[in-house]
Amino acid sequence: MSDNKSFRCGYVGLIGRPNVGKSTLMNHMIGQKISITSHKPQTTRHRILGISTTPTAQFVFVDTPGLHQGGKHAMSRYLNRAAATTLNDVDVVIFIIEALRFTDEDAAVLQKLKTIEVPVVLAINKVDRVEEKEKLLPFLAEMGQKMDFADILPISALKDTNLKEIGQVIEKHLPESAPFFEEDQITDRSVRFLAAEIIREKLTRTLHQELPYNLTVEIEKFEHGAEQTLIHAVIWVERDNQKGIVIGNKGERLKEIGKQSRLDISKLIERRVHLELWVKVKEGWSDDERALHSLGYNDDLKS
């Protein structure tokens, strides 16, 4: 494969405001769930690589936290830095917005994109939700006036609409290169990291308050035994009352989160899993740079 002189390979940055479908798009482009998803903004907290290799190209997708306005909170600053750093490290950017919506946050992201030198493809996502399809063409034309995009495509990441086409568009913008990763590799992240993200996804989807923004997951033990994998994980919250919310009445909520997490982790690693969860308090961790660093919120900013 690498002997093919016309083979293309490169990094593809998925950029946009929170909750526009970046993680869903990456998961569908690589054909496997790597980046966690939920309906809540800022679910993605780390830059995550998703790798898709075809006979003619290797796409290294970089899923990023959503760029958002504000940023006074330590976690918010971290998320914005992690997303913005990606712009300097990729060969092509996919700027994702929602169909028939262009917000102030979208406009702020667009201003950043006007300063970079790589091709920017505009992906107008969630077209499956648009009932009056005749409104799409004027919206596409309006968006085309905002910047000299390399291409503009209406897509639905969830329904696989035009994903083959966006792959073709991306490929033509990638440089000719041998592949960076093995053909069967789908991410640069460890199984340990992915297990923590799966647990956090279940927490985010289960807890309907603002609490998901005040918790994180740390894997303390990850051991492969002869018959099963043993995982000990700590769910860190910021206040004592949040601990009770996560645990639930008589521990039922935590038990359900553990069950859902165990099933997904077992599916990921293709073996039995014994998962134990603890909920602990670390006051103000999400607004403390040193606490963020100790909990792993530093690996995206090496470049």
SELUM-13584 format. One record per atom (N, C-alpha, C): residue in one letter; x, y, z. Coordinates in steps of 0.001 Angstrom, whole numbers, plus 500000, padded with zeros to 6 digits. Atoms other than C-alpha are relative to their C-alpha. Layout:
BEGIN
AXYZ/...
//
This chain:
BEGIN
M500835498788500000/M500000500000500000/M500860501249500000/S499164498816499908/S502748502466500912/S500872500188498773/D499210499874501213/D504521501721497588/D499242500731498902/N500815499304500990/N501646503317495697/N500318501491500043/K499536498617499991/K503026506699494651/K498858501006500071/S501122499065499959/S499550508215494357/S499228499919501311/F500677500132498700/F498582507213497924/F500052501328500739/R500083498735499261/R497457510145500050/R499789499733501488/C500147500137498552/C497636510607503799/C500143501361500649/G499874498725499316/G497068513510506136/G499020500126501153/Y500831499709498837/Y495431515022509193/Y498827500888499604/V501246499300500327/V491835516251508990/V499404500536501291/G500527499402498781/G490715518697511690/G498495500203499910/L501446499793499917/L487034518600512663/L499753501141500984/I500080498760499219/I486269522103513905/I498579500542499970/G501312499376499941/G483101523840515050/G499655500332501439/R500464499696498648/R481176525156518018/R499525498707500670/P500473501213499318/P479973522694520665/P498696499459499425/N501254500706500290/N477322520112519772/N499519500126498557/V500418499962501408/V477351520434515959/V500143498645499315/G499920501337500577/G478161516754515404/G501387499563499578/K498626500357500384/K481964516565515161/K500327498548500345/S499687501369499577/S482285513335517153/S499185498976499218/T500841500907500782/T479358511703515350/T500553499838498597/L499429500069501340/L480933512572511999/L501246499126499987/M498780500812499985/M484302511090512959/M499666498523500185/N500354501401499756/N482744507902514335/N499451499335498742/H500585500575501208/H480774507378511120/H501016499921498861/M498997500035501067/M483721508206508862/M500959498828500169/I499067501114499793/I485903505548510483/I499266498676500218/G500787501215499887/G483055503074510942/G500047499338501356/Q499964500551498645/Q483559502601514667/Q499940501147501002/K500130498954498992/K482759504535517823/K501293500165500787/I498767499665499280/I485911506169519153/I499764501179500927/S500243498780499230/S484727509570520341/S498596499951500591/I501294500116499338/I481902509706522892/I499069501131499561/T500988499028500453/T478690511536522079/T498874500129501023/S501239499787499243/S475693513040523847/S499363501259499451/H500685498790500452/H473173515805523311/H500497501243500740/K499520498871499215/K475016517981525815/K501255500591499368/P498793499374500520/P477574520539524565/P501221499660500850/Q498708500200499328/Q481259520096525460/Q500164498587500546/T499775501389499612/T481007516316525738/T501445499601499706/T498609500285500358/T484345516031523902/T500923500945500758/R499069499182499217/R487189517232526142/R501450499857499549/H498627500252500425/H490282515879524382/H500057499949498480/R499784500282501413/R491726515848520912/R500179498496499843/I499980501446500196/I491153512308519673/I500192499706498522/L499781500396501386/L492510510739516489/L499137498795499655/G500708501131500565/G490281508476514433/G500576499730498621/I499233500311501209/I492054506676511593/I499196499089499086/S500691500799501012/S490432505373508417/S500939499798498817/T499083500309501096/T492529503594505780/T499254499299498880/T500598500578501196/T491283502857502252/T501132499580499062/P498937500374500940/P493171501428499239/P500770501188499436/T499344498849500621/T494021504964498106/T500416501099500974/A499696498903499069/A494295507080501276/A499876499550501448/Q500198500159498562/Q494652507215505030/Q499585501353500567/F500555498789499409/F492492509799506786/F500258499954501508/V499777499928498558/V493644510834510262/V499138501144500525/F500939498992499517/F490632512639511693/F500382500429501416/V499701499455498676/V491234514916514674/V498717500605500550/D501207499480499354/D488094515301516782/D500431500934501118/T499582498978499033/T488295518405518951/T498833500444500863/P501063499332499226/P486371520051521782/P499437501163499192/G500608498888500723/G483938522662520478/G500602501331500417/L499551498640499704/L485343526172520202/L498801500817500458/H501126499251499467/H483154528398522339/H500468501330500558/Q499677498670499505/Q483000531968523512/Q500085499992501522/G499808499941498543/G483903533025527021/G501380499483500326/G498709500603499719/G486657530886528469/G500666500490501269/K499398499550498741/K487174532375531942/K500279498825500936/H499849501194499178/H486817528956533574/H501201499199499504/A498792500737500390/A489967526779533585/A499686498904498987/M500372501043500950/M488203523902531835/M499671500596498638/S500339499353501269/S486813526262529182/S501256500455499267/R498746499576500633/R490278527696528546/R500727498804499409/Y499335501217500479/Y491676524180528228/Y499346499496498708/L500708500499501170/L488971523128525739/L500287500867498780/N499718499104501128/N489528526198523569/N501430499850499504/R498599500180500431/R493314525705523572/R500155498693499235/A499891501302500653/A492934522034522647/A499448500056498578/A500591499891501335/A490671522907519710/A500824500899499093/A499270499042500824/A492657525925518498/A501356499462499559/T498695500554500342/T495969524045518567/T499914499115498759/T500184500893501145/T494576521605516012/T500149500734498677/L499978499254501249/L494339524341513394/L501401500113499416/N498624499866500466/N498136524493513194/N500621498677499577/D499389501323500155/D498652520749512834/D499361499132498936/V500743500853500927/V496328519548510066/V500223500428498549/D499850499742501435/D496305519348506264/D498737500561499376/V501283499480500469/V492619520158505795/V499084500127501207/V500958499778498914/V489885521505508082/V498589499787499480/I501435500108500262/I486250520441508071/I499299500872501026/F500731499078499134/F484246523342509505/F498539499565499996/I501336500592499897/I480959521889510766/I499039500990500650/I501069499178499438/I477816523952511295/I498685499234499844/E501323500615500130/E474132523070511625/E499229500632498856/A500833499501501095/A471759523379508687/A499037501076500494/L500900498864499750/L469842526684508687/L500299500730501300/R499608499278498788/R471713527899511781/R501431500507499843/F498643499450499961/F474695530242511916/F500041500981501165/T500045499255498749/T475310531544515426/T501220500901500160/D498834499167499689/D477687534069516950/D501231499142500266/E498870500904499760/E479832531131518078/E500545499454498690/D499540500422501326/D479956529851514487/D500838501101499354/A499285498868500599/A481025533313513354/A501383500175500624/A498712499883499319/A483796533379515970/A500973498921499519/V499150501070500528/V485106530013514738/V500456500359498593/L499672499635501376/L484981531256511152/L501112501034499946/Q498936498989499970/Q487140534265512053/Q501363499358500215/K498732500707499785/K489831531889513345/K500440499270498732/L499676500773501197/L489631529816510161/L500527500885498873/K499531499087501045/K490257532879507995/K501486500321500121/T498575499702499785/T493770533113509464/T500905498819499665/I499170501177500269/I494930529609508490/I500191499836498494/E499631500110501409/E496480528525505201/E499598498674499355/V500398501285500585/V495098525002504733/V498577500094499456/P501367499978500545/P491927524210502727/P498963499804501106/V501110500131499056/V488683524624504688/V498758499556499239/V501231500529500587/V485685522496503716/V498859500270500966/L501170499740499157/L482294523607505031/L499035498822499903/A500970501093499927/A480103520688506136/A498769500501500745/I501249499529499399/I476512521730506788/I499238498774500467/N500463501252499409/N475322519001509156/N498519500067500402/K501365500180499488/K471933517724510356/K498944500412498977/V500992499653501019/V470189518261507004/V498783499082500086/D501143500910499843/D467974515288507921/D498905500615500859/R500977499358499131/R466254517556510439/R499228501121499296/V500623498880500720/V465289520160507819/V498770499493499259/E501242500441500638/E461657519687506836/E499772500722498673/E500189499226501235/E461544522466504233/E501332500042499244/K498715500163500681/K464375521306501967/K500316501158499056/E499760498896500929/E463894524273499618/E500771501150500646/K499249498952499308/K465482526463502291/K501510499731500013/L498586500356499913/L468805524612502053/L500852500735498972/L499178499375501038/L470006526040498718/L500319501463500303/P499670498612499627/P469669529710499786/P500979500067501173/F499083500010498851/F471432528832503058/F501416499656499550/L498681500357500534/L474298527143501188/L500628501187499272/A499497498835500737/A474610530197498947/A500450501104500951/E499652498988498998/E474618532519501963/E501321499659500690/M498763500421499339/M477353530490503675/M501198500133499060/G498914499901500973/G479408530474500481/G500552501406499848/Q499550498616500076/Q479637534272500674/Q500892500393501175/K499288499624498775/K481258534215504101/K501504499724499932/M498580500346500110/M484585532659503024/M500192499218498710/D499681500769501200/D486309531135500027/D500299498558500403/F499833501387499574/F485697527539501122/F500498499139498847/A499524500932501016/A487467524731499288/A498834499209499405/D501220500700500426/D484114522908499083/D498926500254501043/I501134499915499080/I480647523100500649/I499115498792499747/L500854501172500151/L478608519964501311/L498938499955501098/P501024500296498996/P475261519393503046/P500128498529500385/I499825501379499545/I475558516243505181/I499067499689501173/S500549500450498727/S473942514213507920/S500945498942500534/A499058500959499424/A476605512552510042/A499254498815500595/L500767501049499343/L473941510576511895/L499394499021498995/K500695500827500991/K472176509284508763/K500898499591498834/D499043500355501051/D475340508833506618/D499715500689498662/T500303499273501232/T474102511383504081/T501231500754499500/N498871499340500668/N476882512505501682/N501342499777500692/L498710500245499343/L479638510999503866/L501015499412499024/K499096500493501047/K481088509115500884/K500544501176499202/E499597498828500785/E481159512420499007/E500988500871500767/I499069499158499238/I482842514309501834/I501358499310500118/G498736500728500011/G485461511553501982/G500774500239498720/Q499348499732501286/Q486187512091498287/Q500563501416499951/V499541498601499962/V486461515846498827/V501256500119500860/I498843499948499107/I488854515394501749/I501221499398499322/E498859500719500589/E491036512923499859/E500754500845498988/K499312499217501028/K491764515305497012/K500824501147500589/H499230498933499349/H493072517868499517/H501157499464500846/L498908500584499213/L495424515431501307/L501270499918499166/P498735500110500744/P499113515413500347/P500319498540499652/E499520501342500315/E500661512425498621/E501017499592501059/S499145500439498895/S502297510417501379/S499720498543500297/A500222501339499459/A502801506937502724/A499149500117501268/P500823499935498780/P500423506062505595/P500834500212501247/F499323499738498723/F501359507265509078/F499802498857500992/F500367501032499027/F499676504372510906/F499771498669499290/E500291501322500551/E499168500651510426/E498576499974499435/E501271500036500715/E496262499739508160/E498813499696500905/D501114500396499138/D494175498206510965/D499869500866501250/Q500084499132498820/Q494781500975513540/Q498891501022499795/I501116499071500147/I491723503127514229/I500090501210500932/T499811498833499131/T492937505502516976/T501393499944500613/D498712499947499306/D496052506656518793/D499808499858501508/R500280500024498563/R494338506380522172/R500052498582500556/S499929501301499339/S494830503559524666/S498607499510500365/V501266500576499553/V492044501192525678/V499638500556501374/R500230499424498673/R492440502579529202/R499301501360499880/F500613498688500236/F491626506097527937/F498570499835499490/L501330500195500573/L488675504829525882/L499011499484501043/A500873500506498935/A487292502976528914/A499509501152500883/A500389498844499189/A487317506201530957/A498982500864499267/E500923499203500793/E485565508034528123/E498625499340499913/I501286500705500037/I482865505348527892/I499230500234501301/I500659499764498708/I482132505736531616/I499473501431500064/R500424498592499974/R481988509527531230/R498805500226499079/E501153499880500894/E479599509165528297/E498721499547500702/K501188500503499307/K477203507081530394/K499556500978501087/L500330498989498990/L477380509673533175/L499327501209499355/T500524498816500672/T476749512524530748/T498587499766499485/R501327500304500538/R473768510805529176/R498967499754501095/T500921500352498915/T472267509736532511/T499630501208500852/L500216498862499105/L472648512971534495/L499478501186499209/H500642498968500808/H470291515631533208/H500229501412500535/Q499692498676499477/Q471501518475535410/Q501288500512499337/E498738499459500499/E474577520610534772/E501190499195500508/L498941500759499329/L476565518059536758/L501053499417499063/P498952500585500843/P478330516431533754/P501216500886499800/Y498859499104500182/Y480517519531533481/Y500887500043501231/N499244499967498755/N481687519062537067/N500494498623500413/L499458501317499671/L482779515451536859/L500973499530498932/T499079500638500927/T485568513465535287/T500266498593500507/V499778501411499655/V486703509839535311/V501488499702499925/E498598500399499967/E490096508463536298/E500082498486500204/I499803501448499870/I491110504819535761/I501181499757500934/E498937500279499030/E493092503622538778/E500622498621499791/K499465501348500248/K493484499960537783/K499400499466498711/F500440500599501255/F493295498243534398/F500871498770499774/E499191501222500028/E494474494629534516/E499285498904499223/H500541501125500759/H493933491831532015/H500313498707500741/G499822501297499372/G493380488569533859/G499806498882498995/A500130501147500896/A493123485080532426/A498597499920499392/E501368500152500469/E489332485176532154/E499261501319499802/Q500684498716500137/Q488399488849532436/Q500961501147500267/T499223498789499743/T489701492418532628/T499411500716501212/L500421499307498780/L489555494156536007/L500272501492499853/I499874498551500116/I488909497895535945/I499457500659501261/H500444499156498891/H488745500242538933/H500020501446499514/A500083498623500471/A487571503763538103/A499422500903501078/V500502498986499069/V487033506897540194/V499271501078499211/I500750498879500555/I484354509411539264/I500213501184500936/W499717498819499182/W485543512782540549/W498915501046499806/V500938498884500022/V482958515435541430/V500581501122500857/E499441498827499317/E483394518853543019/E499389500277501366/R500660499728498723/R480943518848545939/R499341498740500526/D500598501175499369/D479489516368548405/D498599499703499474/N501366500247500468/N475919516869547187/N499990499396498594/Q499902500592501336/Q477053515961543641/Q500277498498500091/K499712501423499789/K478345512649544963/K498705499213500147/G501278500663499809/G474842511743546093/G499190499913498717/I500734499994501272/I473383512695542706/I500503498876499101/V499419501039500855/V475787510358540878/V499638498612500520/I500273501322499425/I475214507470543294/I498525499638499874/G501432500243500116/G471419507851543289/G499425499290501214/N500711500639498890/N468823506316545588/N500457498552500167/K499514501338499664/K470337503237547270/K501025499481498986/G498932500383500927/G473118503277544677/G499519499538498636/E500558500536501242/E470775502439541796/E500559500688498762/R499510499288501188/R472000505166539431/R501429499581499662/L498607500393500235/L475671504282539872/L500070498564499482/K500032501398500446/K474828500610539430/K499637499917498520/E500416500005501399/E473072501318536116/E501094500563499094/I498888499431500769/I475936503530534894/I501114498974499852/G498983501042500043/G478348500739535791/G499642498883499035/K500456501071500897/K476264498148533929/K500161500403498536/Q499903499526501377/Q476035500238530742/Q501461500138499564/S498584499827500319/S479744501067530890/S500681498663499784/R499370501324500096/R480769497463531461/R499666499321498675/L500408500623501261/L478779496259528449/L500736500606498812/D499328499338501120/D480314498864526126/D501504499742500008/I498562500274499921/I483870498329527398/I500282498564499583/S499852501405500374/S483452494573527038/S499904499826498487/K500145500041501457/K482290495087523456/K501247500570499315/L498819499363500574/L485275497361522786/L501215499080500028/I498787500798499858/I487954494997524100/I499766498515499712/E500374501365500397/E486083491796523158/E500398498960501047/R499821500982498930/R486397490092526537/R499186500428501219/R500773499691498801/R484637489927529909/R500680501086500816/V499489498878499207/V484997492958532159/V499365499980501384/H500507499757498645/H484686493360535926/H500336501453500323/L499822498564499806/L484159497077536566/L499516500415501381/E500390499436498701/E484136498769539965/E500153501516499936/L500025498535500036/L483228502446540334/L499933500575501410/W500085499222498763/W483838504880543203/W499749501453499638/V500236498567500192/V482624508450543503/V500713500752501117/K499231499239499020/K484990510885545236/K499925501491499696/V500093498545500116/V485116514638545835/V501395500619499928/K498794499167500096/K487925516917544649/K499498501413499719/E500653498694500103/E486706520449545308/E500654500884498942/G499555499011500980/G486940522877542394/G500985499504498967/W498976500524500915/W488969520540540178/W499906500593498599/S500153499558501387/S487504521885536914/S500425501449499772/D499519498623500144/D488676525449537638/D501376500153500630/D498664500017499399/D492136524490538896/D500966499387498984/E499080500463501053/E494931524240536283/E500826498793500458/R499182501114499517/R497039521934538469/R499184498725500138/A500870501167499879/A494107519629539194/A499670499428498620/L500263500459501371/L493252519483535480/L501186499209499466/H498784500657500475/H496837518557534697/H500141498614500631/S499840501277499301/S496879515800537318/S498970498974499548/L501063500900500452/L493655514349535888/L500080499719498499/G499779500360501394/G495072514091532368/G499625501035498973/Y500365498960500955/Y493943517369530833/Y501244500813499609/N498762499354500433/N497347518150529332/N500533499395498725/D499383500759501092/D498015515602526596/D499688500567498633/D500362499464501318/D496404517643523810/D500864501187499612/L499351498715500223/L498695520620524113/L501503499892499859/K498559500187500137/K502108519174523382/K500567500769498824/S499480499375501214/S502395520746519950/S499994501512500114/
//
